């Protein structure tokens, strides 16, 4: 995905509109951490998760599921 595509995806998914001045420094940080890799595609840069980034996303997803499961069980108790 390009940065422009990511802005659209985030808006459609979370209803949060990021500005390019917010998104691109974060993409740069993620790339420096080895979580994403960028490549030039004509005038755009395309970003893709690395295996390290994919592993982190998987771990965070599992933690998110644990938290939401716990919250749901707490709701049922009250």
ZATOR-645108 format. One record per residue: residue in three letters; x, y, z of N, C-alpha, C in turn. Coordinates in steps of 0.2 Angstrom, whole numbers, plus 5000, padded with zeros to 4 digits. Layout:
BEGIN
alaXYZXYZXYZ;...
% end
This chain:
BEGIN
unk500449945000500050005000500450065000;unk500250114997500650184997500350225003;unk500750275005500450315010499750345009;unk499650365003498950385001498450335002;unk498650275000498150215001498050205009;unk498550205013498550195020498050245023;unk498150315021497750365024496950345023;unk496850325017496150305015495950245019;unk496350195019496150135023496050145030;unk496450185033496350205041495750245041;unk495550295037494950325037494350285037;unk494350235032493750195031493650145036;unk494250125039494150075044494050105051;unk494350155053494350185060494050255060;unk493850285054493550345054494050405057;unk494650395056495150435058495550465052;unk495550525051495850555045496550585047;unk497050545045497750565046498050615041;unk498450655043498750705038499350665036;unk499650685030500250655028500850675033;unk500750735036501350755040501350715047;unk500750675048500750635054500950565051;unk500750545046500850475043501550455041;unk501850505037502450485034503050485039;unk503050525044503650515050503550445053;unk502950425054502750365058502950305053;unk502850305047503050255042503850255042;unk504150315042504850315042505150275049;unk504850295054505050255061504950185060;unk504350165058504250085057504750055052;unk504950095047505450065043506150055046;unk506350105050506950105054506950055059;unk506350035062506349975066506349915063;unk506249915056506249845053505549815052;unk505049855054504349825054504049825047;unk504249875043503949885036504549895032;unk504449885025504949895020504649935015;unk504949985012504750025007505050015001;unk504750024995505050014989504750074984;unk505150094980504850144975504450114969;unk503850134968503450114963503250174959;unk503650194954503550254950503650314955;unk503050354955503150414959502950404966;unk502650344968502450324975502950274978;unk502850274985503250224988502750174991;unk502850114990502450064993502750034999;unk502250015004502549995010502249925011;unk502649885014502449815015502749785022;unk502349755026502549725032503149675031;unk503649675035504249635035503949575039;unk504349515040504149465044504149485051;unk504649525053504649555060504049595061;unk503749635057503149675057502549625058;unk502549575053502049525053501949495060;unk502549475063502549435069502249485075;unk502449545075502249595080501449605079;unk501249615073500549625072500149565074;unk500449505073500049445076500049445083;unk500649455087500649455094500149515097;unk500149565094499649625096498949605095;unk498849565090498149545088497949495094;unk498349445096498249405101498049435108;unk498449485109498349525115497749565115;unk497549585109496949625109496349575110;unk496349515107495849465108495749445115;unk496349445119496349425126495949485130;unk496149545128495849595132495149605130;unk494949595124494249605123493849545125;unk494149485126493749425129493649445136;unk494149465140494149485147493549535148;unk493549585144493049645145492349615144;unk492349575139491649545138491449495143;unk491849455146491649415152491549465158;unk491849515159491749565164491049595163;unk490849615157490149635156489649585158;unk489749525156489249475157489149465165;unk489649475169489649465176489249525179;unk489149575176488849635180488149635178;
% end
